[in-house]
Amino acid sequence: MGSETRMEDLLKREIPFEEDEDGFILMAEGGGGGGGGGGKVVGLVLVDIVNGFCTIGAGNLAPVGPNKQINTMVEESVWLSKVFCKKKWPIFASLDTHHPDKPEPPYPPHCIVGSGEENFVPGTTL
């Protein structure tokens, strides 16, 4: 499958989902997801949506030019975050952050504290 395929489309093919008024997909009644059935809590986990991995030229592991896959991932993460905030559902976001004197082989130095690489991508904070 192509990387441009939206996650919702992949999930809808495999699991019975419904869309709410925000276009957000929820488990259909009788399923185990939040909002639509089963009474389970829903949460969003965002991992390493930081300059050092996503912003052009921001570091050793950042893209050197425009990257459609990264841009799509960031846009969908922002969209999901806004939906979760509106619904008052929990969000957990982690940041890749390292100290300059502690290498992480086999990777080059990246996301060093104070470099700006360890910060969220512009436009992702709510």
N, C-alpha and C positions, 0 to 999 in steps of 0.2 A: 504494500500500500504506500502511496505517496505521502510525503511529509506534510503536504498541504491539506490532507484530510482532517477535518475538524474532529476533535475528540467526541463531541456529541453524536456525530454521524456514525462513528465506530461503535459507540455504546448502544445507540438505537437499533443497530442491526442485531445485537446480541441479547439485550435486556429490554423488557417492556418499560418504556419511559413515556411520560407525558410532559408537555411544556406548560409552564405557568405564564402569567401575564408579562413577565420579563423576558420570555423566550428561554428561561432556564429549565433544564430538564430535571425531572423528578421521577423517582421510582413510581411505577403505576401501583394502584391499590393492590394490596396483597404482597407487594415486594418488600425488600428490606431497607430501602433508602430513606432518607429524611424527607419530611414534608409530605410525601405522597402515601406512605404506607409503612407498616411495621413499627412505627413509633421510635425509630432509632435516630440518634443525634447525627447531624451532618457537620462536617468541618472541612476546611480547606487548608492544605499544606502547600506553601510556596517555598521552593528550595533554590537558593543561589541566583536569584534574579538581580544580579549585581553588575556594576560597571565592568569589573574585571573579566566577566564572561560574556556580557551582552552589548556593551557600548563600543562602537567602532574606535579602535586605536587606544582604548583605555588601559591596556596592559598586555602582558606576555601571552595570556590565554584569551584575550578579547578578539573579536573579528577584525580583520584588516580592512574590510569593505562591507557594503550593505549585505545583509544576510536575511533572506526572506523567512527562513525557518525560525531564526531567533526573533525577528520582528513579530511574526505571528504568535509565537509563544508569549512574548511580552504583552501584546495586545489582548490575547485571550486571558492572561493572568490578571490584567487590569480589569477587564470586563467581569470576570468571575469574582474578583475582590469587591467590586462595587455591588454586585448582586448579593453577596454574602453580608456585606455591611448593611445594606437596605433591609435584609431579612433578620439582622442581628444574629447571624450564625457565626461561630468562632472561626478565626483565621490565625494560622501560625506561619510565620515567615522566618526562614533561617538565612543567615549571611555567612558566606565563606570569608573568614578573617584569619590572618596569620601574622605572627611576629617576625620581624626581619631576621632574627638570629636562630630561627627554627625552620630549616628547610623541610620540604615535603616531596622527597624524591618519589617518582621520577620527574615531577613537574618543576618547571622553572619557578622562580619567585613570583607570587601572584597574590592579589587581594591583601596586601600588606597594610597593617593598621596605620591610619593617617595618610595613606596615599590617595584616597578617594575611590580606589578600585573596589573597596569593601562596602561601598554605599549602594543602596538600592538604585536601580536604573531611573533616570529622570522620568517623572510622570507616573511612577508606580505607587507613590505614597498617597494615602487618602487623608 
